[in-house]
């Protein structure tokens, strides 16, 4: 889980392959970010709170626009022994 710098939103990473953006004042899920094909296990927000980067067991990092929910970039890793 990661908090935006303003403390208003939280982004959670889930075993269901999604990330969820939460409004911390109301407890409402604002959007679901979909794109990973395996468990999303880590997420961090940028210093300005506009983007998040998630890591998944599918060996990718994804850069998300938190306002629109769009996946902006996919960085693919390689599996090591």
C-alpha positions in Angstrom: 0.0 0.0 0.0 1.1 3.6 -0.7 -0.3 6.9 0.4 -0.3 10.0 -1.8 1.8 12.8 -0.4 -1.3 14.9 0.5 -2.6 12.0 2.6 -6.0 12.0 0.8 -5.7 8.7 -1.2 -4.3 5.3 -0.6 -3.3 2.8 -3.4 -3.5 -0.9 -2.5 -2.0 -3.8 -4.5 -3.9 -7.1 -4.5 -3.6 -10.8 -5.0 -6.4 -10.4 -7.6 -3.9 -8.6 -9.9 -5.5 -5.2 -9.5 -4.6 -2.0 -7.7 -7.3 0.1 -6.0 -7.3 3.8 -5.4 -9.1 4.7 -2.1 -10.4 8.0 -0.8 -9.3 8.0 2.8 -11.9 10.5 3.9 -14.9 8.5 2.7 -13.4 5.0 2.4 -14.7 4.7 -1.1 -12.8 2.9 -3.8 -12.3 5.6 -6.5 -11.0 3.3 -9.3 -9.6 -0.1 -10.0 -6.4 -0.3 -12.0 -6.2 -3.4 -14.2 -3.4 -4.7 -16.3 -1.2 -7.1 -14.4 -1.7 -10.8 -15.1 -0.4 -12.1 -11.7 -0.5 -10.8 -8.1 0.4 -7.1 -7.7 2.6 -7.1 -4.7 4.0 -3.6 -4.3 3.0 0.0 -5.2 4.5 3.4 -4.6 3.4 6.9 -5.5 5.4 9.7 -7.1 6.3 12.8 -5.0 3.5 14.8 -6.6 0.8 12.1 -6.1 -0.1 12.1 -9.8 1.3 8.6 -10.6 1.9 5.3 -9.1 4.3 2.5 -10.0 3.3 -1.1 -9.3 5.3 -4.3 -9.3 3.8 -7.7 -10.0 4.7 -11.4 -10.0 4.1 -11.2 -13.8 7.6 -9.6 -13.9 6.4 -6.1 -14.9 6.4 -2.7 -13.5 3.5 -0.5 -14.5 3.3 3.3 -14.3 -0.3 4.5 -13.7 -1.9 7.9 -14.0 -3.9 8.1 -10.8 -6.4 10.7 -12.1 -7.5 8.7 -15.2 -6.5 5.2 -14.2 -4.6 4.8 -17.5 -1.5 2.6 -17.6 1.2 4.9 -19.1 4.1 2.5 -19.3 4.9 -1.2 -18.9 8.5 -2.2 -18.0 9.2 -5.9 -18.5 11.7 -7.8 -16.5 13.2 -11.2 -17.1 12.9 -14.2 -15.0 16.1 -15.3 -13.3 16.9 -18.7 -12.0 
